[in-house]
Amino acid sequence: GKSSAFVTLGQTVRAVYNYIDSTTGKQQQNIKSFVITGIMEPTGSNQIDRAVIIDQGTGQSLLHRSGNYDQLAVVTTSPDYVNSTSQMITTYYGNNIGVTSPQAILAARQNFLSGNQSFILDVALIALLVGAVGIVTTLYTSVTERIREIGTMKAIGAQGRFILSLFLMEAVIIGILGASAGVLTGVIGGYLLTGAGPRGPGLGGPGGASITPVFLPSDLVNVWLLSVGLSILAGVYPAWKASWLSPLVALRRE
C-alpha cells in the first residue's frame, strides 16, 4: 500500500534465517544474498502475493528444511478446475493433508456472514418488540390517567374521532422523537466505536487501513419510517380504547 516499491528489479537483498542446529541444539544463523530477478503481478491470494520465491536448492540451504515442506500452493489455469483439483489432491494424499481453496474460504465467510446477519435480525426484532410494548404501555397508562379529562371532553361535545386523533398524534410524536434520537445515536455511536477501536497494522495504525462505518441514506430513512410506523401501530389500541370510552363511565372514575 505504500507509494514506493518494496523492492526493485536488480536490487540485492539479504535474507537472515535463524534455526536450531539438530546436532548441538544451539541456535544458528544463516545469511544469504539474493538478486531480485522478477516481481509477480498480484494474484488475489494473500499468501501468494506476500510470498518471496527462491530456487529450491538455495531455499533448502538457507532454511535447513531437509527436503520437508509445510505447504504446497497449486494454481489452476481456470477457476473451473479448482474443485476437481482439490478432490484429486485429497484422493491422492488422503486425510494426511488439508486442502484450502478460495471457494472454501468464500463459503466459510458466507456462512459466517449469514449467521451474523441472522443474529443481528433477531436482536432487531426483539428491540422492535420491546419498543412496541413500551409505546403501548406508555399510551395505555396515559389513557388511564386521563380518563376524567377524556370524559369531560366528550361531555362538552368532543367526537370519538377527535379523541382517536389526539392519542394517535401523541403516538406519532413519540415515534418521531424516538426514531430521530435512535438514528442519531446509532450514527454517532458507530463513529465513536470505530474511532476508539484497536489500532495497529490493518486497523487504522501506521501503514494500516482505517475502519470507517458506512450509513446509507436509504437505510437510515427506512429505519426511521419503520420506527415511526411501529409507534403508530402500537398506539392504535390505546387510542381506540380512549375514543370509545363512555363519558358517564369516565366521569365516575376517581
C-alpha positions in Angstrom: 0.0 0.0 0.0 3.0 2.3 0.0 3.7 4.7 -2.8 7.3 3.5 -3.2 8.0 -0.1 -4.2 9.3 -2.5 -1.5 12.0 -3.9 -3.9 13.1 -3.2 -7.4 14.4 -5.3 -10.3 18.1 -5.9 -10.0 18.2 -4.9 -6.3 20.3 -7.1 -4.0 18.7 -8.1 -0.7 20.0 -10.1 2.3 18.0 -12.8 3.9 18.7 -13.7 7.5 17.3 -17.0 8.9 17.7 -18.4 12.5 17.4 -22.1 13.1 18.2 -24.7 15.7 21.1 -27.0 14.9 19.9 -30.5 15.3 23.4 -31.7 16.3 24.3 -29.1 19.0 20.8 -27.9 19.9 22.0 -24.3 19.7 20.5 -21.5 17.7 22.4 -20.8 14.5 22.1 -18.0 11.9 22.3 -18.3 8.1 22.7 -15.3 5.8 22.4 -15.3 2.0 22.2 -12.5 -0.5 19.8 -12.6 -3.4 19.2 -10.5 -6.6 15.7 -9.6 -7.5 15.0 -11.0 -10.9 11.3 -10.6 -11.1 8.2 -9.2 -9.4 4.9 -11.1 -9.7 1.7 -9.5 -10.6 -1.0 -9.7 -7.8 -2.9 -12.9 -7.9 -5.6 -12.1 -5.3 -4.3 -14.7 -2.9 -2.8 -13.0 0.2 -0.4 -15.9 0.8 1.0 -15.9 -2.7 1.1 -12.1 -3.0 3.1 -11.7 0.2 5.5 -14.6 -0.6 9.1 -14.5 -1.7 10.1 -17.1 -4.3 13.6 -18.5 -4.4 15.0 -21.6 -6.2 14.7 -24.9 -4.4 18.3 -25.7 -3.8 19.1 -22.3 -2.3 15.9 -22.4 -0.2 16.9 -25.8 1.3 20.4 -24.4 2.1 19.0 -21.3 3.6 16.2 -22.7 5.6 17.6 -26.1 6.5 14.3 -27.9 5.8 15.9 -31.2 4.8 13.5 -31.7 1.9 10.4 -31.1 4.0 7.6 -28.7 3.1 4.9 -27.0 5.2 2.5 -26.4 2.4 2.1 -26.6 -1.4 0.5 -23.9 -3.4 -1.4 -25.1 -6.5 -2.6 -22.6 -9.2 -5.1 -23.8 -11.7 -5.3 -22.4 -15.2 -9.0 -21.7 -14.7 -11.3 -21.3 -11.7 -13.5 -24.1 -13.1 -10.7 -26.6 -12.2 -10.4 -25.6 -8.6 -12.9 -28.1 -7.1 -11.7 -31.0 -9.3 -8.1 -30.3 -8.4 -8.9 -30.1 -4.7 -10.6 -33.5 -5.0 -7.7 -35.0 -6.8 -5.3 -33.8 -4.1 -7.5 -35.2 -1.3 -7.8 -38.5 -3.2 -4.1 -38.8 -3.6 -2.9 -37.8 -0.1 -6.0 -38.8 1.9 -6.5 -37.3 5.3 -2.8 -36.6 5.7 -3.2 -33.1 4.1 -5.6 -30.3 4.4 -6.8 -28.6 1.2 -8.0 -25.0 1.3 -9.4 -23.3 -1.8 -10.7 -19.8 -2.4 -14.2 -21.3 -2.9 -14.0 -22.9 0.6 -12.8 -19.7 2.2 -15.7 -17.8 0.5 -18.2 -20.4 1.6 -17.0 -20.3 5.2 -17.1 -16.5 5.0 -20.6 -16.6 3.6 -21.8 -18.9 6.4 -20.3 -16.6 9.0 -22.0 -13.6 7.5 -25.3 -15.4 7.3 -25.1 -16.4 10.9 -24.1 -12.9 11.9 -27.0 -11.4 9.9 -29.5 -13.8 11.5 -28.2 -12.8 14.9 -28.5 -9.1 14.1 -32.0 -9.6 12.7 -33.1 -11.5 15.9 -31.7 -8.6 18.0 -33.5 -6.1 15.9 -36.8 -8.0 16.1 -36.5 -8.2 19.9 -35.7 -4.5 20.0 -38.8 -3.7 17.9 -41.0 -5.8 20.1 -39.7 -4.2 23.3 -40.2 -0.8 21.8 -43.7 -1.6 20.7 -44.6 -2.9 24.1 -43.1 0.3 25.7 -45.2 2.5 23.5 -48.4 0.6 24.1 -47.7 0.7 27.9 -47.0 4.4 27.8 -50.1 5.3 25.8 -52.3 2.9 27.8 -51.1 4.5 31.0 -51.7 7.9 29.5 -55.3 6.9 28.7 -55.9 5.5 32.2 -54.5 8.6 33.9 -56.6 11.0 31.7 -59.9 9.2 31.8 -61.7 12.1 33.5 -60.3 14.5 31.0 -61.5 12.3 28.2 -64.9 12.1 29.8 -65.0 15.9 30.2 -64.1 16.5 26.5 -66.8 14.0 25.4 -69.3 15.6 27.7 -68.8 19.0 26.1 -69.2 17.6 22.6 -65.8 16.1 21.5 -66.3 13.3 19.0 -64.6 9.9 19.2 -62.5 10.5 16.1 -61.1 13.7 17.8 -60.1 11.6 20.8 -58.7 9.0 18.5 -56.6 11.5 16.5 -55.4 13.1 19.7 -53.8 9.9 21.1 -52.6 8.8 17.6 -50.9 12.2 17.3 -49.2 11.5 20.6 -48.0 8.2 19.3 -46.7 9.9 16.2 -44.7 12.4 18.3 -43.3 9.7 20.4 -42.3 7.7 17.2 -40.7 10.8 15.6 -38.7 11.7 18.7 -37.7 8.1 19.4 -36.7 7.3 15.8 -34.7 10.5 15.3 -32.9 10.0 18.6 -32.2 6.4 17.8 -30.8 7.0 14.3 -28.7 9.9 15.5 -27.4 7.8 18.5 -26.6 4.9 16.2 -24.6 7.0 13.7 -22.7 8.8 16.4 -22.1 5.6 18.3 -20.8 3.9 15.1 -18.2 6.6 14.6 -17.2 6.7 18.3 -16.8 2.9 18.5 -14.7 2.7 15.3 -12.6 5.7 16.3 -11.9 4.2 19.8 -11.2 0.7 18.4 -7.9 -1.1 18.3 -5.0 0.5 16.4 -2.4 -1.4 14.5 -1.4 -2.7 11.1 -4.7 -3.0 9.1 -6.7 -1.4 12.0 -6.0 2.2 11.5 -2.5 2.2 12.8 0.6 3.5 10.9 0.6 1.9 7.4 -2.8 0.2 8.1 -6.3 0.8 6.8 -8.8 2.6 9.0 -12.3 1.2 9.7 -15.0 3.6 8.7 -18.7 2.9 9.3 -21.0 3.1 6.3 -24.5 4.5 6.7 -26.6 4.5 3.5 -29.2 7.3 3.5 -31.9 5.0 2.1 -31.3 2.5 5.0 -31.5 5.3 7.6 -34.7 6.6 6.1 -36.2 3.1 6.0 -35.3 2.5 9.7 -36.8 5.9 10.6 -40.0 5.2 8.8 -40.2 1.7 10.3 -39.8 3.1 13.8 -42.5 5.8 13.3 -44.9 3.3 11.7 -44.4 0.9 14.6 -45.1 3.7 17.0 -48.4 4.5 15.2 -49.4 0.8 15.1 -48.6 0.4 18.8 -50.8 3.5 19.6 -53.9 2.3 17.7 -55.4 0.2 20.5 -54.9 2.7 23.3 -56.3 5.5 21.1 -59.2 3.3 20.0 -60.0 2.5 23.7 -59.9 6.2 24.6 -62.2 7.1 21.6 -64.9 4.6 22.6 -64.8 5.4 26.3 -68.3 6.4 27.6 -68.3 9.9 29.2 -70.6 8.7 32.0 -68.1 5.9 32.9 -65.2 8.3 32.6 -66.6 11.0 34.8 -67.5 8.4 37.5 -63.8 7.4 37.8 -61.9 8.7 40.8 
